[in-house]
Amino acid sequence: MAWETRADRVLVHDHRQEVTRAVQNEVTRAKRAEECPEPELLRLAADILQQVVQQGANGY
């Protein structure tokens, strides 16, 4: 993937960190609730994928 500016790379890096934290928080929350995290993680992954596809379509 070709990036046009350093600012673009920083935005993508920050977004990836945000997504990583969100997934980690979901796993921690699921473990504390003693429930199976897989369905929640699958829903979260589907939401993230949808965002990435939409951003790609918008030229992000």
C-alpha positions in Angstrom: 0.0 0.0 0.0 1.5 3.3 -1.0 1.2 6.2 1.4 1.3 9.8 0.2 2.5 11.5 3.3 4.0 10.8 6.7 0.7 12.2 8.2 -1.2 9.4 6.5 1.1 6.8 8.0 0.7 8.3 11.5 -3.1 8.3 11.1 -3.1 4.6 10.1 -0.7 3.7 12.9 -2.9 5.5 15.5 -6.0 3.8 14.1 -4.3 0.4 14.4 -3.4 1.1 18.0 -6.9 2.1 18.7 -8.3 -1.1 17.2 -5.7 -3.2 19.2 -6.8 -1.5 22.4 -10.4 -2.1 21.7 -9.9 -5.8 21.0 -7.8 -6.1 24.2 -10.5 -4.4 26.2 -13.2 -6.7 24.8 -11.1 -9.8 25.7 -10.5 -8.5 29.2 -14.1 -7.7 29.7 -15.3 -11.1 28.4 -12.8 -12.9 30.7 -14.0 -10.9 33.7 -17.6 -11.8 32.9 -16.6 -15.4 32.5 -18.2 -15.7 29.1 -16.9 -17.0 25.9 -15.2 -14.1 24.1 -15.4 -15.5 20.5 -18.8 -14.3 19.5 -18.0 -10.8 20.7 -14.6 -10.8 19.0 -16.1 -12.0 15.8 -18.7 -9.1 15.9 -15.9 -6.6 16.7 -13.7 -8.0 13.8 -16.7 -7.7 11.4 -17.2 -4.1 12.5 -13.5 -3.3 12.0 -13.5 -5.0 8.6 -16.6 -3.0 7.5 -14.8 0.3 8.7 -11.7 -0.6 6.7 -13.7 -1.4 3.6 -15.6 1.9 3.9 -12.4 3.8 4.4 -10.8 2.2 1.4 -13.8 3.1 -0.7 -13.5 6.7 0.5 -9.8 6.8 -0.4 -8.6 6.9 3.2 
